[in-house]
Amino acid sequence: MSRSKCTNCGLVNFSTDEACRRCGAILGETSEEFIDAGEEKKAKRSLGQRIAWITGTTFVILFIWYTSLLMSSDALSSDQKRELYVAINVLDERGFGTEATMLRHVVNFRSTDNWWNRYVGHRDAYASTNFPFEVVTLYPEFFTDSADDEERAAILLHESYHLFGHGEAVALEGVWRNKQKLGWTAEKYEGTKVWNSTRSLTRAEVPKLFQCGDDGQSDCMQ
């Protein structure tokens, strides 16, 4: 509330007063505007309440969205979970501890598409990630087309890049650069479905990795 403080005697008068109620001085000439301290605190509290309301509403929306992703998809079977965690252990043993921890303790794995995946669609894949909700869908091909646990670990390493917010090109490059460390090598896996599809996509998305050798078209990571 705005009030007028008399500079002659110091009395705080109402803003509608023309003369000081104590000394009679004309307020227009001998006054200064005065903002009630309680009103200022109230204004500050109102701003804080608005911020809290926005934060709370955002959290509720995200929670509802996350819950809807789980409710509109199916969980993994017990056999699928066993294969999954063996592959995560492979990542851990090969030096990808951060990625393995994320996959083991943060991610919620599903076996079928949620409503979001069905809405946006996606090309043929072994898995897909909903960032930032950390929901990973493992399609049947993840289990049937992969040659072994190491190849499934390669697919999970790819998805771990998406879990940290990276795009497809970064994920493909990251896996291809680390395939030797992972033990997913051409000597052992060249010709498998996962190897061929990953190599084809990586060559298309990150051509710089295939510009080595005398012909300028060989794998630079070999």
Summary of the structure (lengths in Angstrom):
residues: 222
radius of gyration: 31.6
end to end distance: 75.4
largest distance: 100.7
contacts: 629
relative contact order: 0.08
helix: 55%
strand: 13%
